[in-house]
Amino acid sequence: MNVPAELQTNLEVPGLAQVFEARQVIYQHLKPTPVLRSIGLSQILGADVYVKCENLLPTGAFKVRGGLNLISRLSSQERERGVITASTGNHGQSVAYAARAYGVKAIIGAPLGSNPFKLKAMRDLGAEVVEVGHDFDEAREWVAQEAGRQGYRYIHSANEPLLIAGVATASLELIEEIPDLEVILVPLGGGSGACGHCIGAKGVNPHLQVIGVQAEQAPAIYQTFKTGQFSPTATANTFAEGIATRVPFALPYKIMTQLLDDIVLVSEEEMRQAICLYLDTLHQLAEGAGAAPLAAALKIRERLAGKKIALILSGGNLTTETLRQILNEPHA
């Protein structure tokens, strides 16, 4: 597949060896998350459905795996300078959690109007949180400039091989528990999670399919992936902040062009319905991004019929206010 000039990179794609190395670090801090077989979802989808509950990690989302792997490998000079990153919340919590574990100063640039639950969680973990910019990409631009001004180690939310190797440990857990798995559906924002499953699960079983899921209101990667043309969007108006990105990133895109099988778009309504369905069938709380794979599975159920599939419930950091709104809507 053609890679647009704007997305070409010399960054190294991590392999299975790096994922196994990451697991040695991560398991000093975390336990594997459960994989739950859902009879209810299996009946609804006509498939054998398993859910990887990354929402049960200490930060409520999968990204803490990547943060621990990266922060653990900083040089002494980088640790002394501190780190800075941009995040709508889950990546920021990952960096804050890991920075606290290793005694490193962390600054998080978060867009104005970010999920207050996630902002508080980052601050509670000891990070300095600066609310700046109208969306993730504006916050990211400020962070890159601040890193240059202050000398912090800039941690990109996706263009980091160590982050991707870290989050890929979830995929190893999944494929080791269900070796004959056929399809993984995973939310797609910056791309580290989707790439982790491409490297981890497909590294063990190349015949397995990995399908990324984006919001219809934030389809930059979908459009670029489908057309081969760099296609940033002007807005990312989705309530699912974990997948609210306007620009594709080079390293994840490089991996996806090699290993990702497809991308499916889902609507706001479909994600909100999937949140309710998770509560009804599995009694698990999913945020918008975490519910996106289930929304996509419902949308493409004919393609999945009879297959053994895994849905990545990537995070459960949904505010009480948003949950109330969703439960009061007619579809609930």
PyMOL commands that set and color helices and strands:
alter all, ss='L'
color gray80, all
select helices_A, chain A and resi 5-7+16-26+39-45+54-56+64-72+76-81+90-102+116-124+136-150+161-167+169-177+192-204+220-227+241-243+250-259+268-281+288-299+301-304+320-327
alter helices_A, ss='H'
color red, helices_A
select strands_A, chain A and resi 35-37+48-53+83-86+106-110+128-131+153-154+183-187+209-215+262-266+308-313
alter strands_A, ss='S'
color yellow, strands_A
deselect
rebuild
show_as cartoon
